[in-house]
Amino acid sequence: MNTSLAAVAGDHIVEPYSPNCERLLEAADHLLIGVSPGNSYFGIPTLTRILTWAHATFRRIDVIVPDRSLAANYRAQGYSEQVAHKKARTEISSVRRRIRRAWERSGIPEHEQRTHLLSELALLPAYEKLHRRVREALASDEQVFDVCQRTTSRAVPVAEQTGEGTGSAAVPAPGPHLALDYLIDEMPFFIDTPSILGVPSSLVNYHMPVPFAGLLYTGDGPLRAPSHQGLILLRDRAAER
C-alpha cells in the first residue's frame, strides 16, 4: 500500500493501493464490499458505518458474500467434510442477517441495497472467463502460484479440535491447498469487477493489506488488472479502538 495516499474520511482511514487507485477513488463510480463469513470484524455497527460512508462517497455500492468455496476453506482448516459444509451454511446465514441489519440501520434506500452471493455471480460469463484466467495463471506462472500459496498458508488457521458433528476429534488438517479455491473464487473481483457488474470503474476494499495486490495493480504478469479496477484499504477507526 502507498501510505502517502492515506486519508481520514469520517470514521474511516482510506488508503488507495496506488496512484491509479487514488484516481478511481476520486472518480467514485463504484465500491465492492466483500464481507467474509466467519470474520468477526464485520459486526453490524462496523458494517453500518462502512455502508453509510460508501453510499455517501460512491455512485453505486455492492456487497458480496464469498460463499462458493467456504466449505473447502473449512476443510483446509481440518474440519471433516460434513462439519465443514454445516459450518459454511451457518456462517453464510449469519453474515447475510448481519448485512441485512446493517442495510436497515444505514437508512440507504432499499432499491440501492445490493447484496450478492459469489455463487450467484459466478454463473455470469464475464466471471467465468476471469476465473479461468486465474486458474491458468496459477498453473503457468510460478510467481502467481507462490504468492497465492503463501497467502492461503497465512490465512488458514489450525482448526479447533472440537470434533463437532463427528463424535471425535477433528480430522488432521489436509493443508492450505484446499483454501486456494476460496482465494481463486475471490480474485476475479479484484481483477475486473466492471466486466462482471457492468460499472465504469470499481474499487474493491478490504480492512487489511492484500498480499497478492502487487500482482494485480503494479506487476506485469498474467493477472495485471486493467486501469478501471483498483483496491483501497478501508479501516474502520471505531472498530479498531
Stockholm file with secondary structure:
# STOCKHOLM 1.0

chainA/1-241         MNTSLAAVAGDHIVEPYSPNCERLLEAADHLLIGVSPGNSYFGIPTLTRILTWAHATFRRIDVIVPDRSLAANYRAQGYSEQVAHKKARTEISSVRRRIRRAWERSGIPEHEQRTHLLSELALLPAYEKLHRRVREALASDEQVFDVCQRTTSRAVPVAEQTGEGTGSAAVPAPGPHLALDYLIDEMPFFIDTPSILGVPSSLVNYHMPVPFAGLLYTGDGPLRAPSHQGLILLRDRAAER
#=GR chainA/1-241 SS CCGGGCEEETTEEEEESSHHHHHHHHHTCEEEEECCTTCTTCCHHHHHHHHHHHHHHCSEEEEEECCTTHHHHHHHTTCCHHHHHHHHHHHHHHHHHHHHHHHHHHTCCGGGCCEEEHHHHTTSHHHHHHHHHHHHHHHHCHHHHHHHHHHHHHHCCCCCSCCTTTTSCCCCCCCGGGGHHHHHHHHHHHHHHHHHHTCSCEEEEESSCCTTHHHHHTCCSTTCCCTTEEEEEEEETTTTC
#=GC SS_cons         CCGGGCEEETTEEEEESSHHHHHHHHHTCEEEEECCTTCTTCCHHHHHHHHHHHHHHCSEEEEEECCTTHHHHHHHTTCCHHHHHHHHHHHHHHHHHHHHHHHHHHTCCGGGCCEEEHHHHTTSHHHHHHHHHHHHHHHHCHHHHHHHHHHHHHHCCCCCSCCTTTTSCCCCCCCGGGGHHHHHHHHHHHHHHHHHHTCSCEEEEESSCCTTHHHHHTCCSTTCCCTTEEEEEEEETTTTC
//
